[in-house]
Amino acid sequence: MLRLLDRYILTEVVGPLILGFIVYTFILLIQVLFKSADLIIGSGVEPSTVGRLLLLSLPHIVVMTIPMSLLFGILIGIGRLSTDSELVAIRAGGISLFSLYRPILLLSLVLTLANVYLMREVMPGGNKKLQELRLDILTQSLSEEIQPRVPHTGWADQMLYIFEAPPEDRRWKGVFLSEIVPSGETQAIVARRGLARGSSGSGRVQLELDEAVSHVVDLDEPDNYQLLRQEQYTIRLETPEQQAATVSSKSIRELRSSDLRRWARDPSLQDELRNTARVEIHKRWAFPAACLVFGLLGLPLGFANARGGRSAGFALSIFVIVLYYVIFNSGEEAAKKGSLPAWLGVWMPNVLMLMAGFFLLYRRNKDKSLLIASADRWIQEHVWTRLLRAKDKRERIRAQRREKMRRARDRANLLLRLPEIRLRFPNALDRYVLTTFTRVLTIVAVSGVSIYIVSDLTERVEDILENQIPSSVVFDYYKYKAFAIVYEIAPIIVLVTTLSTFALLSRTNEVTAAKALGISVFRLAFPVLLAAGLLAGVAGLMQSEVLPASNARVAELRDVLRGKTPQQIGQRADRRWLFGKEQLLYNFAYFDPESERLHGLQIFKFDEDYDLVGRLYAEQASHIEGPWWILSKGWARTFDGSEVTGYSTFDEPMKYRLSEGPEYFQGGMTSPDEMNYNELRDYIDELQLAGQTVPELEVALYNKVAYPVISLVMALVAMPFAFRLGRRGALYGVGISLILGIAMMVIVGFFTALGEAGILPASVAIWSPSLIFAIFSLYLFLGVRS
């Protein structure tokens, strides 16, 4: 039977635990939720299918957030007892901290068993269903999102290009299919009509072509050129995920424990595969055991968190979580490579933190500092002493200056008194509110970015270790990635910060005191609203000046993490297929902007019926001036349907005229995320002049202006709720912010998908969510007692 004290401690811990569980799960589901609305509208996927995707995504997220939320709940609950001196009273009654650990141990055991069940029983089958569903959705979305005159590289090793997609007909007119990076013997297929059909059962795309002509040639030995005409031609295309999935029929994480043990003992399998099976066996026990570790570690840390408050508890939990997952992922990958035994690599973070937990609990139970005496003494003597000396020195300098000014006034024969200038803004109250807002903002932003990075690192750590990527490259990747992360979650950060700031001020009766002095809540909220507007402006500036360069750098470093060579990432594959004037389709291996030279240039010429009538290949093409280029060592062919009508080769340099200059090949198909507003607007104008409708790009263009404004709108929405919270505290503010954040994401994603599908004009689709939330906030302000 539980004692009254045990039930009381559990009551204090369970509330923050549940809230932390919701917060962490919500953060890790952000990316999935953003993609869901686009799948519903843009790709024709039914809402029930998206609901299944979210449901199947929960188990592997929940097993991570359960230990995280337990640590958060203990730090907040025990920290509250310590702040109110209740722990002091309990200790005065002769109760040790080891006795207080009993209810926490019980809670940790329950959560450990729940995690064991999820890891061993739910996740294997759930992961298999999730993988199949993802492949099916991806296949269906790929078959729907192909746009005319835009090279599509969503399938592994294949580039698909279509000339027309009549809205009244599902079949495309003019289809061209080739390898993304042609080399050696290559095949190109040209068809009059085509259609991509997705198979929900197999997760594959069947490309059905009519009146297709296949062109097969070895680029290095072009004398033998094969042409084959077929009235009906069907080819199966695979996504990169599907291609990777065919390596083994079952993923390691989809195997039952009995299958894992069989794989671990099978001598016919590769060493790395057997090591991975052993790691997964231990992982299904070690990962749930993190609940026990965090339960033990959280008690002394929560006791020491008396002065820090809940915000400090949240920050401390993030630090411990990040440290644990970094050690866990490093040990897991080292064990897969055979550098460490499987049991040691997986259990190492649990053992280290368990030892730290016992050590800290023992010292805290003895009312000693959490640090050992020598470390504590060193910090006191060298760190705090220097800080105090620096503070005293500044105070002495200020006192000396004041004394000099007083003496100067006393010696003056003529004293001129001027009225003291008092600024109406920012006054002392404004500065105090802004200081509180900034402190909370820092904690929320660092926490959100840290969780985002931990989640991303968990997915990429295998590639990092397998390709032996230096730590400096990984650091650079997340350094540049952090800009995009902050920009993406800025509205949520502002929402949570605004709610938490005024919840904290209300809890300490500071809002009530301001009202008693005749200060309206609208005036009290003005500095926060100004700060949110400033953050929106910073986000807009980042999007215009920083994100285009940082996103391009992230794309390059992402390829490095995947093991691609620098030459491969100099210009991405989708940028090496360009459609120019005079019905010409260009492909090149690499473009050197300094020498203005193209390497491995191919030119495909089409007639008005989209039949291939000419093909040229040159090892190099150097720009001279104007439209003139020098082609070196290549060949050219002309066609009439399925017959070759002309063939010539050239070994000597040949002067050739092209409608496009070097800047055309240097720019390529840049991603909208890597363009600023003016660049994207000019690019859209070029496409529209060519007769293309690009609603997705128009939505991306308006979004560059509208998305930063959402941060300001979120502050407006948060304020009425913040003033209605009263003394309920910051945690209630976080809970409400989750509901508002989900509503915001769903509405933004819904209208964005409508705009990308062409159902609404891009400007209406992008600005509607901000307008809806602004009107909603004004309505809520009507009921606020000012």
Stockholm file with secondary structure:
# STOCKHOLM 1.0

chainA/1-786         MLRLLDRYILTEVVGPLILGFIVYTFILLIQVLFKSADLIIGSGVEPSTVGRLLLLSLPHIVVMTIPMSLLFGILIGIGRLSTDSELVAIRAGGISLFSLYRPILLLSLVLTLANVYLMREVMPGGNKKLQELRLDILTQSLSEEIQPRVPHTGWADQMLYIFEAPPEDRRWKGVFLSEIVPSGETQAIVARRGLARGSSGSGRVQLELDEAVSHVVDLDEPDNYQLLRQEQYTIRLETPEQQAATVSSKSIRELRSSDLRRWARDPSLQDELRNTARVEIHKRWAFPAACLVFGLLGLPLGFANARGGRSAGFALSIFVIVLYYVIFNSGEEAAKKGSLPAWLGVWMPNVLMLMAGFFLLYRRNKDKSLLIASADRWIQEHVWTRLLRAKDKRERIRAQRREKMRRARDRANLLLRLPEIRLRFPNALDRYVLTTFTRVLTIVAVSGVSIYIVSDLTERVEDILENQIPSSVVFDYYKYKAFAIVYEIAPIIVLVTTLSTFALLSRTNEVTAAKALGISVFRLAFPVLLAAGLLAGVAGLMQSEVLPASNARVAELRDVLRGKTPQQIGQRADRRWLFGKEQLLYNFAYFDPESERLHGLQIFKFDEDYDLVGRLYAEQASHIEGPWWILSKGWARTFDGSEVTGYSTFDEPMKYRLSEGPEYFQGGMTSPDEMNYNELRDYIDELQLAGQTVPELEVALYNKVAYPVISLVMALVAMPFAFRLGRRGALYGVGISLILGIAMMVIVGFFTALGEAGILPASVAIWSPSLIFAIFSLYLFLGVRS
#=GR chainA/1-786 SS CCCHHHHHHHHHHHHHHHHHHHHHHHHHTHHHHHHHHHHHHHSCCCHHHHHHHHHHHHHHHHHHHHHHHHHHHHHHHHHHHHHTTHHHHHHHTTCCHHHHHHHHHHHHHHHHHHHHHIIIIIHHHHHHHHHHHHHHHHHHHHHHHCCTTSCEEEETTEEEEEEECCTTCSSEEEEEEEESSCCSEEEEEEEEEEEEEEETTTTEEEEEEEEEEEEEEETTEEEEEEEEEEEEEEEEECCHHHHHHTTSSSCGGGSCHHHHHHHHHCTTSCHHHHHHHHHHHHHHHHHHHHHHHHHHHHHHHHHTTTTTHHHHHHHHHHHHHHHHHHHHHHHHHHHHTTSSCHHHHHHHHHHHHHHHHHHHHHHHHTTCCSSCHHHHHHIIIIIIHHHHHHHHHHHHHHHHHHHHHHHHHHHCSSCCCCCCCCCSTTCHHHHHHHHHHHHHHHHHHHHHHHHHHHHHHHHHHHHHHHTTCCHHHHHHHHHHHHHHHHHHHHHHHHHHHHHHHHHHHHHTTHHHHHHHTTCCHHHHHHHHHHHHHHHHHHHHHIIIIIHHHHHHHHHHHHHHHTTCCHHHHSSCGGGGEEECSTTEEEECSEEETTTTEEEEEEEEEECTTCCEEEEEEEEEEEEEETTEEEEEEEEEEEEETTEEEEEEEECSCEEEECSSCHHHHHHCSCCGGGSCHHHHHHHHHHHHHTTCCCHHHHHHHHHHHHHHHHHHHHHHHHHHHHHHSTTSCHHHHHHHHHHHHHHHHHHHHHHHHHHHTTSSCHHHHHHHHHHHHHHHHHHHHTTCCC
#=GC SS_cons         CCCHHHHHHHHHHHHHHHHHHHHHHHHHTHHHHHHHHHHHHHSCCCHHHHHHHHHHHHHHHHHHHHHHHHHHHHHHHHHHHHHTTHHHHHHHTTCCHHHHHHHHHHHHHHHHHHHHHIIIIIHHHHHHHHHHHHHHHHHHHHHHHCCTTSCEEEETTEEEEEEECCTTCSSEEEEEEEESSCCSEEEEEEEEEEEEEEETTTTEEEEEEEEEEEEEEETTEEEEEEEEEEEEEEEEECCHHHHHHTTSSSCGGGSCHHHHHHHHHCTTSCHHHHHHHHHHHHHHHHHHHHHHHHHHHHHHHHHTTTTTHHHHHHHHHHHHHHHHHHHHHHHHHHHHTTSSCHHHHHHHHHHHHHHHHHHHHHHHHTTCCSSCHHHHHHIIIIIIHHHHHHHHHHHHHHHHHHHHHHHHHHHCSSCCCCCCCCCSTTCHHHHHHHHHHHHHHHHHHHHHHHHHHHHHHHHHHHHHHHTTCCHHHHHHHHHHHHHHHHHHHHHHHHHHHHHHHHHHHHHTTHHHHHHHTTCCHHHHHHHHHHHHHHHHHHHHHIIIIIHHHHHHHHHHHHHHHTTCCHHHHSSCGGGGEEECSTTEEEECSEEETTTTEEEEEEEEEECTTCCEEEEEEEEEEEEEETTEEEEEEEEEEEEETTEEEEEEEECSCEEEECSSCHHHHHHCSCCGGGSCHHHHHHHHHHHHHTTCCCHHHHHHHHHHHHHHHHHHHHHHHHHHHHHHSTTSCHHHHHHHHHHHHHHHHHHHHHHHHHHHTTSSCHHHHHHHHHHHHHHHHHHHHTTCCC
//
